[in-house]
């Protein structure tokens, strides 16, 4: 498949057929994704191929509370879990939201679940002392995560980058046997999508690119 077609048709797949994802497919995904860039070429990733139903159920359970808060924030007109503005959503309001199964079921129902972890001892978190949430560490892990999803698409499968259970990471680390200095970066449910989308909706380049400054002249289009 042409690389531009892969990029433009890799969507967030959450519903899958019963088709299995063979180990050889996962191995090819990992084999090519490992060439993703990382800070200092330290390649601090570790992937856990999660097939055990009990572990996957625990991951789904860990997603419930943060998923309910996500929905409650969206209903309040907020950017869910954003780090820029305080939320008006109370614990009581979030708890009253019906369990959002669509945000939990993929961890259980996808043919395979990949837990992508990162070694915090090798990533350069140069923004860790700034007065805002850290984002720089992601530069050493999310290119790898995205490469996995592109490879899944190239193999005729699909998936999505999910993070909601990580709000309860302390509960999950012992279940996954994760060392203290590792963090969970993403969970990727992988399978054959029930429907493969080919026309994705995205903003035009002119809507997000500018020249020289944030409010500078529009770039492109």
N, C-alpha and C positions, 0 to 999 in steps of 0.2 A: 504494500500500500504506500502511495506517495506520502511523504512526511507532512506536507501541508494539509492533505485530507485527514490524516491522523489527528493533527492538532485541532482542526476545525470541526471534528466530529466526536471528540472525546468529551462526553458529558457526564453529569453526576447521576450514574445509574444506581438505583436503590431496589429495584425489583428484578428478580432473575428467574430464569427457567430452572428446571431440575438438572440441566446438563452439568456434569462434574467439570472441575478445572483440574486437568491432569498435572501431576507433579512436574512432568517435563515442561509444561507451559510455564509454571511458576518459576522453574529453574531458568528458562530462557528470559523471562522478565527480569529476574535478578541479575543474570549474566550481563545483560545490556544496560540495565539501570545503574550498575556499579560504576559506570563511566561518567556519572553525573559529577559536576564540580562540587568541591567542598573547601572550606577555609584551610589553607596550608596543605591541601590534598590529604587531610588526615582521615577522611572516610570514616567518621565516627558513628556510622549507622549499624544497627543490628535489627534483623527482621525475624519475628516469631510467626511461623505459619500455624495459625490456631484452627484446629479441627475439633478439639475436645468440646462436646456439647455443654458440659458443666462450666467450663471456663468461658465459653461464649455467652452463656446465660448470665454469668456474673458480670461480664462486660456490659450486657444490655441492662442489667439491674443498676449498675453504676451510672448509666446514662439517664435514668428516669428523672431524678430530681433536677439536674441541670437542663434537661430537655423541657421539663415543665416550666422552668424559669425562662427558657428561651422563648417559648410560646407566649407566656404572659408578657414578656417585654415587647414582643412583636405586636400583641394586641393593644398594648399601651402606646403604640406608635414610636417605640424606641428602636435603635439598632441593637438587636439582641447581644448581650454580653460585651457591648462596646466598652473600651477603656478610656474614652474621652469625656463622657458625660455621666453624672450620677443617675442611677435608676430610681424611679418612683415606685417600682414594684416591691411589695412587701413579701415576706416569707409566706404569710397566710394566703395572699393572692396567688402566688406561684403554686402553692400546695393544692389550691382548689381547681387548678386546670386539669381537665381529663388527661389521662396518660397518653402522650403522643406516640402511638405505636409505630408510626411511619419513621420516627427518628430512632427507634430501638430495634425493630424487627430485623433490619438488615444484618445486625450482628449475629442473629440466630439463624436466619434463613438463607443467607448467601452461601453458596457452595464452599467457599473458603474465606477466612478472615486473616488479613495480614496486620500484625501489630508492628509498626515501625518505631524503633527506639533510637535515642541518640546519646552518645557519651558526652556528658557536660564537661568532662575533664579535658576534652580535645577541641571544643569549639571556642572561638574567640568572641565572647559576648562583650564587645567594646562599648555597648550602651548600658551595661548593667548598673552604672552609677548615675545615670540620668534619672530625672524625676518624671518618669513615665514607664509604662510597661515595656519590657524588653522585646525587641523583634529581631535583632541582628543574628542571634543564634540560628534562627530559622533558615538563614542563607546557606547553612552548611548541611541542612537535612531536607528541605522541601524541594530543591531541584531533583533529588533522588526520588522523593515520593511522587512527584509529577512524572518522572521518567517511568516509574512503575505503571502508572495509569496509562501513559501513552503506549507502553508495551502491551498492556492488557488489551487496549483497543486494537493494536496491530495484530494481535493473536486472535481477534474475533470475539473477545470478551469485553468486560467493562467493569466499572466500579466507581467509588467516590471517596474523596478525602474527608474523613469525619474526625471530629475532635471532642464531641460533647462528653463522652465518658471520662475524659482526662480531668475534668473538674473534680473528680473523685479519685485522682491518681494514687493517693496513699492507700486506698482500698485495693487497687489493682496491682500495685507493684509486687506484693507478696504472692498474689495469685499467679502472676506471670514469672515469678522468680527473678525480678529485676534488681540488679545491684543498686546501691544507694545513689551512685553518681550518674546513673542513667535516668533519662526522662522519656516518657511516651510522647512521641511527636504526632502520631496519627494512627487511626484504625482504617484499613481499607477493605470493605466488603467487596469481594471479586466474584464474578460469575458471568453468564451469558445474559445480557439484558433481554427482558421480555420484548422490548421494542427498541431498536437502534435508531436514535435521532441522527439526522444528517444536516439539519439547518438550525443552528444554535443562535439565540438572541444575545447580542453583545453590543455595547456602546461603540460608536464610531471613534476612530483615532482622534479626530478633532475635538471630541468631548473630554479627553483626558490628557492631552499633550499640549504643552506651551513652550515658548521660546524664552530662555534666560531666567525668568522668574515664574512663580506659581501663577501670578495674574498677568503674565506676559502675553504677547501675541499668540494666537492659536497656531499650533503646528499641525499641518496635514489637512486634507480634505477641504 
